[in-house]
Amino acid sequence: MNLEQARFNMVEQQIRPWEVLDQDVLDLLYVVPREQFVPENHRTLAFSDLEIPIGEGQRMWTPKLEARVLQELSVRRTDRVLEVGTGSGYLTALLSHRASHVFSVEIDPRIAQFGRANLERHRAEHVTLEIGDAARGWPSHAPYDVIVLTGSTPILPRAFAEGLAPGGRLFAVVGEPPVMTARLVSASDTGAWTSIDLFETSLAPLVNAEHAPRFRF
């Protein structure tokens, strides 16, 4: 397998057509070797338009979603980032190349170890990995300039917006099957929040994600 040709094809055939045109984001996909974050038995699928399983029922995002979210969040070198769900560590690594510091929280200890090993192999810097349940917020290091949820949530907990610094941005996939929406929430300098819906998609929910109260009769 020609890795560089496969990487080029991924960028040109999957990612550019999905409205990812930020050259810094595209260049970063050549810097962080995605194949090193994929389980060994799935290495040949590293550049495919697939959600690759990484164990414990978890899956990596597709390459185009990773790149699109990175572009939408406009991560800057001064940003402090909260990532809810470390997974394979690939998105963590991408974020770490653009941010001041990334705090990444994973609820499953076995997946956390997989992500940690991948990040150590990549020698990722400016990353703090923690094990815990951040599905409804993670105030430990707040405020954050950027928050990204790697699993969906039926309801977006208010705690995440409250954890944003002025000018902060939050990405989350909100809703339940079959209707989920990728949403970008921005915090103004006055503390107000605005949100825009970017596109429809579908992701597995975060463990312990918040749900709407059920009516009882």
N, C-alpha and C positions, 0 to 999 in steps of 0.2 A: 504494500500500500504506500503510495506517494503521499506522505503527510502534508507537505506544503501545497501540493495541488488540491488535495481534499479541503484544506483550510481555505484556500483561495476560492474554490467552488462554493463553500459554505457562505463566505462573505458576499460573493457576487450574485449567487443564485437564490439564496434564502434571505439574507439580511438586508442588502440594499433594496430589494423589491418591497420590503416591509417598512419603507420610509425611514430607514436608518441611514442618514447622510452625513452625520457628524464625523469628520475625518479622524478626530482624536479617538472616538469610540472604535471606529473601524481599525485604526492602527493598533489599538490595544488588543484586539482579537488575535493579532499576530505575535504579540509580546507574551501573553499568558497562554501556555499550551493546554488547550482544553482536554486533549487526550490523556494528560497526566492526572486529571480529576475524575476520570471515568473508571468504574470497576474493570479490572483487567479482562474479564470475559466479555466485556462489551466495547473494548477499545476500537474495534473496526466500525462502530456506530457513533464514534465521538463527534463527527461532523454532520450527522444526519438530522433531519428535521423531526426528531423524536424526543419524547420524554423518557430518558434512559433510567431504568430502575437501579437504585443504589442500595437496596436492602431495606428491611423493616417496613415495607410498603411505601417507601418514599421514592420519588423520581426527580431527576434533574429537570430544570426548565429546558425548553427548546432553545437553540442558539439565538433565534430571532427574537424571542421574548427577552432573553438576557440583555441583548444589545439594545433593544428598543427601550427597556426600562432604564438602562444606564443613560441613554440619551435624554429621556424625559426628565430624569432627576437632575440633570446638569450639575453633576458632582464637581465641587471645586476643592483645590488643595487645602483650603482652610476649614473644610467641613468635617464635623463629627457625625458619624453614621451609626445608626442602629439597624442591624439586620436580624429579623425574626425568622429563625430557621437557617442554620448553617449549611445543612445538607452536605454536598460533596466538597464545599469550600470554593467552588469555581467563581460564583458571583462575589463571594467575599474577597477573593484575590483581585478580581476586576475592580471592585470598589476601593481596595487598599491602594491601588496604583494611582487613584485620583483624589483620595480623601486625606485629611490629616490623621484620622484614626477611625477604625471600624470596630464597633462592639457587636459581636455576633453571638446569638443565643440559640442553643439547640436543646430540645427537650429530651431527645433519645440519646443516652450515653454512648451506644454503639455507633450511631451515625456521627455523633460528635467526635469520636475517636477517628473515624474514617476521614472526616473533614480536616481534623487537626493534622493527621499524617500527610494529607495532600498539601496543606498549606506549609507545613514544615519542609516538605520536599521542594516546594516552589520558593522557599525562603521569603515568604510574605512578611512584610514589615507593617508596623502601625496597626496591628490586629490584636484585640483581646477576645478570647473565646471563653464562653461561659455556658454551663449546663443549667437549664431551668425552663420554666413555663412563662413565655413572654407573649402568649396569645392575646392577653388583655392589657398589655403595656409592660414596660420595663423601665421604671423611673430611676434605677440605680445610677445612671450616668447622664441623666437629662440635665439641660435640654439638648436636643439633637438638631442638627441642621438638615439631616436626611434620615428618613425611616423607610425601610422597605420590608414588606411582609412577603415571604416566599410561599406561603400557603394562603388559601382563600379564607374569608370570614363572612358568615351570613350577615352580620352587623359589624360595622367598623366601630370599635370601642372609642369613646370620647377621650380616653386616656392617651391615645396615640397623638391626636391633634394637640392635646394639652402639653405633650412632651416636646413639641416643636419649638425651636428658637424662632425669634422674629426672622422672616425670610425663609423659614424652613420648608421642606417639601416632603410629602409622604406618598408612597405608592402602595396601593392595596388592591386586591381583587375581591370585590364585594358581591355577595348574593349567594343563591343556592341553585343547583341544577334545576332546569336547563339554562337559566339566565344568570350569568355573572358578568360583571363589568369591571374593567381595569380603570381605577380612579386615581387621579392625582390631586392631592390636597395641598394647598399652599397657605402659609401663615403670613399675615401682613405685619408690618412694624408696629401696628396698634393692637395686635392680638386677635384680630378677626381672621376667619378662615374662609377660603373659597375652594371649591372643588370643580373639576371638569372630568367628564367621562371620556376616556381615550378610545377604547375599543371593547368589543365583547370577546370573552375567552372563557376558559374553564380550568380550574385548578382544584386539586384535592385540598380539603380544608385543613387548617392548623388543628393540631390536637388541642382540645378544650377551647376551641373558638367560641365566641359569644353568639348566642342565638336569640331571636325574638321571643318574648314570653308567649307561651301557648295559652290560648283561651280555654277556660274550662266552663262547662255548662252544668 
